Amino acid sequence: MKIEQVSVTVFKTTSNTVHDTDGHTHPGPEHDSTNAMLTITTDDGHSGYAFGQPESLRPYVLENFIKKVFLGEDPMDREKLWQALARWQRGSGANLTDRTLAVAEMALWDLAGRKLETPVWKLLGGYRDSVPAYGSTMCGDEMKDGLATPEDYGKFAEWMVNRGYRAIKLHTWMPPVSWAPSVKMDIKACAAVREAVGPDFPLMLDANHWYSRTEAFELGKGIQELGYYWFEEPMDEHSTESYRWLAANLEIPILGPEYAYGKFHTRAEWIATKACDISRVGVADVGGIGPSMKIAHLAESFNMDCEIHGGGAGNLAVLGAIHNARWYERGLLHPFVDFDEVPEYLNSPIDPMDDDGNIPLPTRPGLGEDINFGYIADNVISTH
């Protein structure tokens, strides 16, 4: 079995979210958007699929890197193919990103699962068939009845508890909100949520790396007194020493890194230098499912949890195969957005949540996505 064809389909979809000038997601008017599907097909007719942003799968990247590595190769040699792409990153002129690696490798996993008629999480060595979800909010905003005040966060937290979420993580206010960031406002929002959900409900805070050491320490002390479970990304994650200092001076567990480049090498440095108490990995952040599994097992060898950043099929597959993660991150959530609305290019959601706040692992083969190929075919913008 050899890879015979690698192609990308860019297609139109609709969205009701927008990004501000600092890249944070907020509710917005419904508008046209784009998505891309990578397809890998073998000479015996098997295919694997994975979705990504069109920029990560643009023609130059597909022709000059993915095709050159994949075509004519055995798709089951995932580690060999991943290593070939990863080692090419240094000479790629920054064109070959970890997100591109992740989509390419996920398509290989999907192909293997579809061929073997087995979900990827079982191929990885299945550990569980469901995982509890925490509700992950959007960043704060200045919208009336949105997430503009501490009281808004408290009210929305009550809704999330009633919806069934087993824990809640806040993303508070960041620029370009006119007065953000503000340690005192962040603590007020965290206090309002604690009051709304009671003393024992698990809560976390992601402060999005805008703070100095002293500000991060003040904020960490504040939420530590409120009984928060973890403190995430209050400073730039490329300053490992800052996190080592913070972890040494706070009792609340420090989680990270989320976005710092370097895949498992960087996570190893954070663990070895005691910059975190809980490791962090996302399939798109570290270049795929394989490297995510390496990091999860690395953390496990230190008796450390490894929480997964973000949702989606790849992250859910990893969660189904490891035991040292407590939750699936479901979101981003906002009072004005119906997260349970199924994207048009899928026939059903990858992460439906039951009334007890659990996400069942998919039973379909491969990554488990129920792709609406008809919708994609009817809304093609380009193929390459």
ZIQUIUR-V791918 format. One record per residue. RES is the residue in three letters. SS is DSSP state (~ for helix, > for strand, _ for the rest). PSI is psi in whole degrees, -180 to 180 (none if undefined). OMEGA is omega in whole degrees, -180 to 180 (999 if undefined). Layout:
res=(RES:RES)
ss=(SS:SS)
psi=(PSI:PSI)
omega=(OMEGA:OMEGA)
//
This chain:
res=(MET:LYS:ILE:GLU:GLN:VAL:SER:VAL:THR:VAL:PHE:LYS:THR:THR:SER:ASN:THR:VAL:HIS:ASP:THR:ASP:GLY:HIS:THR:HIS:PRO:GLY:PRO:GLU:HIS:ASP:SER:THR:ASN:ALA:MET:LEU:THR:ILE:THR:THR:ASP:ASP:GLY:HIS:SER:GLY:TYR:ALA:PHE:GLY:GLN:PRO:GLU:SER:LEU:ARG:PRO:TYR:VAL:LEU:GLU:ASN:PHE:ILE:LYS:LYS:VAL:PHE:LEU:GLY:GLU:ASP:PRO:MET:ASP:ARG:GLU:LYS:LEU:TRP:GLN:ALA:LEU:ALA:ARG:TRP:GLN:ARG:GLY:SER:GLY:ALA:ASN:LEU:THR:ASP:ARG:THR:LEU:ALA:VAL:ALA:GLU:MET:ALA:LEU:TRP:ASP:LEU:ALA:GLY:ARG:LYS:LEU:GLU:THR:PRO:VAL:TRP:LYS:LEU:LEU:GLY:GLY:TYR:ARG:ASP:SER:VAL:PRO:ALA:TYR:GLY:SER:THR:MET:CYS:GLY:ASP:GLU:MET:LYS:ASP:GLY:LEU:ALA:THR:PRO:GLU:ASP:TYR:GLY:LYS:PHE:ALA:GLU:TRP:MET:VAL:ASN:ARG:GLY:TYR:ARG:ALA:ILE:LYS:LEU:HIS:THR:TRP:MET:PRO:PRO:VAL:SER:TRP:ALA:PRO:SER:VAL:LYS:MET:ASP:ILE:LYS:ALA:CYS:ALA:ALA:VAL:ARG:GLU:ALA:VAL:GLY:PRO:ASP:PHE:PRO:LEU:MET:LEU:ASP:ALA:ASN:HIS:TRP:TYR:SER:ARG:THR:GLU:ALA:PHE:GLU:LEU:GLY:LYS:GLY:ILE:GLN:GLU:LEU:GLY:TYR:TYR:TRP:PHE:GLU:GLU:PRO:MET:ASP:GLU:HIS:SER:THR:GLU:SER:TYR:ARG:TRP:LEU:ALA:ALA:ASN:LEU:GLU:ILE:PRO:ILE:LEU:GLY:PRO:GLU:TYR:ALA:TYR:GLY:LYS:PHE:HIS:THR:ARG:ALA:GLU:TRP:ILE:ALA:THR:LYS:ALA:CYS:ASP:ILE:SER:ARG:VAL:GLY:VAL:ALA:ASP:VAL:GLY:GLY:ILE:GLY:PRO:SER:MET:LYS:ILE:ALA:HIS:LEU:ALA:GLU:SER:PHE:ASN:MET:ASP:CYS:GLU:ILE:HIS:GLY:GLY:GLY:ALA:GLY:ASN:LEU:ALA:VAL:LEU:GLY:ALA:ILE:HIS:ASN:ALA:ARG:TRP:TYR:GLU:ARG:GLY:LEU:LEU:HIS:PRO:PHE:VAL:ASP:PHE:ASP:GLU:VAL:PRO:GLU:TYR:LEU:ASN:SER:PRO:ILE:ASP:PRO:MET:ASP:ASP:ASP:GLY:ASN:ILE:PRO:LEU:PRO:THR:ARG:PRO:GLY:LEU:GLY:GLU:ASP:ILE:ASN:PHE:GLY:TYR:ILE:ALA:ASP:ASN:VAL:ILE:SER:THR:HIS)
ss=(_:_:>:>:>:>:>:>:>:>:>:>:>:>:>:>:>:>:>:_:_:_:_:_:>:>:>:>:>:>:>:>:>:>:>:>:>:>:>:>:>:>:_:_:_:_:>:>:>:>:>:>:_:~:~:~:~:_:~:~:~:~:~:~:~:~:~:~:~:~:_:_:_:_:_:_:_:~:~:~:~:~:~:~:~:~:~:~:~:~:~:_:_:_:_:_:_:~:~:~:~:~:~:~:~:~:~:~:~:~:~:~:~:~:~:~:_:_:>:~:~:~:~:_:_:_:_:_:_:>:>:>:>:>:>:>:>:_:_:_:_:_:_:_:_:_:_:_:_:~:~:~:~:~:~:~:~:~:~:~:~:~:~:_:_:_:>:>:>:>:>:_:_:_:_:_:_:_:_:_:_:_:~:~:~:~:~:~:~:~:~:~:~:~:~:~:~:_:_:_:_:>:>:>:>:>:_:_:_:_:_:_:~:~:~:~:~:~:~:~:~:~:~:~:~:_:_:_:_:>:>:>:_:_:_:_:_:_:_:~:~:~:~:~:~:~:~:~:~:_:_:_:>:>:>:_:_:_:_:_:_:_:~:~:~:~:~:~:~:~:~:~:_:_:_:_:_:>:>:>:>:_:~:~:~:~:_:_:~:~:~:~:~:~:~:~:~:~:~:~:~:_:_:_:_:>:>:>:_:_:_:_:~:~:~:~:~:~:~:_:_:_:_:_:_:_:_:>:>:>:>:>:>:>:_:_:>:_:_:_:_:_:_:_:_:>:_:_:_:_:_:_:>:_:_:_:_:>:>:>:_:_:_:_:_:>:_:_:_:_:>:_:~:~:~:~:~:~:_:>:>:>:>:_)
psi=(124:150:122:-30:139:123:161:133:118:129:158:141:-180:154:149:26:155:166:136:-176:-10:8:5:148:137:161:150:177:149:135:163:143:179:153:170:143:122:131:129:125:140:169:-13:16:7:147:152:151:148:145:147:177:142:-34:-34:-17:29:160:-41:-43:-43:-48:-38:-14:-64:-50:-41:-32:-39:-40:133:-1:161:120:-15:-11:59:-44:-42:-47:-40:-45:-38:-42:-45:-39:-16:-12:-42:-36:15:2:32:15:-28:100:167:-32:-38:-46:-42:-46:-43:-44:-36:-37:-36:-44:-42:-42:-45:-44:-40:-41:-42:1:46:139:147:-38:-27:-36:-31:-11:61:135:-36:161:5:160:137:149:143:146:126:115:159:170:157:159:-167:33:135:127:13:-117:57:-19:161:-37:-36:-44:-42:-43:-42:-34:-40:-42:-43:-39:-46:-30:-22:-2:141:-12:167:137:131:139:119:-154:137:159:145:16:133:-34:4:155:160:116:-44:-41:-38:-45:-39:-42:-44:-38:-39:-39:-42:-43:-36:-34:-11:172:-20:-4:132:128:147:160:131:110:2:40:29:-5:158:176:-49:-38:-44:-38:-45:-45:-43:-42:-41:-47:-22:-43:-23:0:30:150:-42:161:123:130:49:-17:170:124:-8:-9:79:-39:-34:-39:-34:-43:-45:-45:-34:-22:-4:154:-30:137:135:130:136:177:154:-52:-7:133:158:2:-134:-24:-46:-42:-37:-41:-41:-43:-48:-33:8:41:-10:159:-22:129:168:136:142:142:-43:-22:-28:6:16:179:-43:-53:-30:-41:-38:-43:-42:-42:-33:-48:-41:-36:-16:16:38:138:155:98:146:131:116:172:-159:170:-43:-47:-37:-37:-42:-44:-33:-13:0:157:-15:44:137:-32:159:130:114:123:-174:141:148:149:-25:5:131:96:-24:-4:129:129:147:-28:2:150:-20:157:152:-22:56:141:131:179:-17:6:22:146:118:140:144:146:-12:153:161:-145:-14:5:134:83:134:84:-30:-44:-45:-45:-34:-10:29:133:-43:160:146:none)
omega=(-179:176:-176:-176:173:-176:178:174:175:-175:-179:171:178:-178:173:174:179:178:178:-174:175:173:-180:-176:178:173:178:178:179:-177:177:177:179:174:-180:178:174:178:175:-176:-179:-179:176:168:177:-179:172:-173:173:-178:177:178:-180:-179:-180:-176:-178:-174:-178:-180:-179:-175:-171:-178:-173:-178:-178:179:-169:-171:180:-178:176:-176:178:178:-173:-178:178:-177:179:180:179:177:-177:-179:178:-176:-176:-179:-175:-177:180:178:-176:-174:175:178:176:177:-177:-179:-180:-178:177:177:176:178:-180:178:-180:-180:179:179:-178:180:-176:174:-178:-178:175:176:179:-178:-170:179:-176:-180:172:-179:177:-179:165:177:-176:-174:166:174:177:-177:177:-179:176:-179:176:174:-173:-175:173:179:176:179:179:179:-179:177:177:178:-178:177:180:178:176:-179:-175:178:-178:171:179:159:-175:-170:177:170:14:171:-164:-175:-174:1:-179:179:-177:178:177:-180:178:178:180:178:179:178:178:179:-177:-172:179:-170:-171:-177:-178:180:179:177:171:-174:168:162:-180:-168:171:178:-176:177:178:179:179:180:178:177:-179:-178:173:179:178:177:177:-173:176:-179:-169:165:176:-177:175:-174:176:174:-178:-178:177:179:176:178:-178:-180:180:-174:177:175:180:179:175:-179:176:-4:179:-171:-177:-177:176:174:-177:178:180:179:177:179:179:-180:-175:-178:176:176:180:174:176:179:-175:178:170:-176:-179:-177:-172:173:174:179:-179:177:176:178:178:-178:178:180:174:178:-180:-179:175:-176:-175:172:177:-178:-172:-178:174:-179:179:-171:-178:179:179:178:178:-180:180:-173:-179:180:-174:171:-174:-167:167:179:-178:-177:21:-172:-180:179:-176:-176:176:-176:-177:176:-174:175:-175:-177:173:176:179:-178:177:-173:177:-178:180:-175:179:177:-180:175:176:174:-176:177:177:180:-179:179:174:-179:179:-170:175:-177:179:178:-179:-179:-179:-174:-179:173:179:174:176:999)
//
